[in-house]
Amino acid sequence: MSIAVRLRVNVGVVRFVRRIVGLKDETYNRHIINGDHMRALCEAFIANGNSYNLFNSAVIELFEYIRVVSDYALCYLPLNH
């Protein structure tokens, strides 16, 4: 798989998670927290390095949305990793 295709898939996953978090549904939030699903996003963000690209922008926007609008439990989740 080419790098461009993987990048689109990764950005799609981040946008999908952003939509799920935007629903503000306790069931989804609890599933994200208990399943430790944000760990993969954090690891991919760190592995991507310092390059400023679409993937990093999408992850930063997701965390900013969680911080400003969403549930406090999701806000503290990345800090545990």
N, C-alpha and C positions, 0 to 999 in steps of 0.2 A: 504494500500500500504506500502510495506516495506521501510525502510530508504534507502537501496541501490537503489531501483527502483526510489524513489524520487530524490536521488542525481544524477542518470543518466539523468533523465528528466531535472533537473535544469541545469546540465552541458551542455546538448544538447541545451537548450534554449540560454545559454550564447554563445555557439559556433555558433548558428544560427544568433544571433545578430551580432557577430563578422564578419560573412560572409556578412551580409547586409551592415554593416558599411564599409567593405572592397571594396564594389562595388563603393563607392564614388559617389553615385547618389544623387543629390540634393533633388529629390522627396522623397526618403527614409529617408534622414537625416531630412528633414522638418517634415515628419510624426513622426519620433522619438521625435523630439523636441516639436512639437505642441501637440502630444498625451501624453507627459510626460511618455513615456514607460521605461525610464531608472530608474525611481523611484522604481519600483518593484525590479530591480536588486540591487539597492543600499540598499533597505530595507532588502532583503534576505541576502546580504553580511554582513550587520550589525547584523542581527539576528543570523547568523551562528556563530558569536563569534570569539574568537581568535584561533580556531583550524585551523591548516594549512592542508588543504585538496585539493582535485581536484577542488571543486567548487570555493573556494577562489582563487586558482591559475588561473582558467579560467577568473574570474571577474577581477583580477589584470591584466592579460594579455590583456583583452579587453580594460581596461582604459589606459594601456600603449600604445596600438596600436592607440587609439583615440588621445592620447597626442602627439605621435611622427609622425603619418602618416596622420591622418584624418583631417576633417574640424574643424576649431577653434570654431565654434558654439557648436559642440558636446563636445569639450574639456571643456568648461565652464559650461555645463549643470549639471554635478554632484555637482558642487560647490554651486548651488542654493538650494540644498536639505539639 
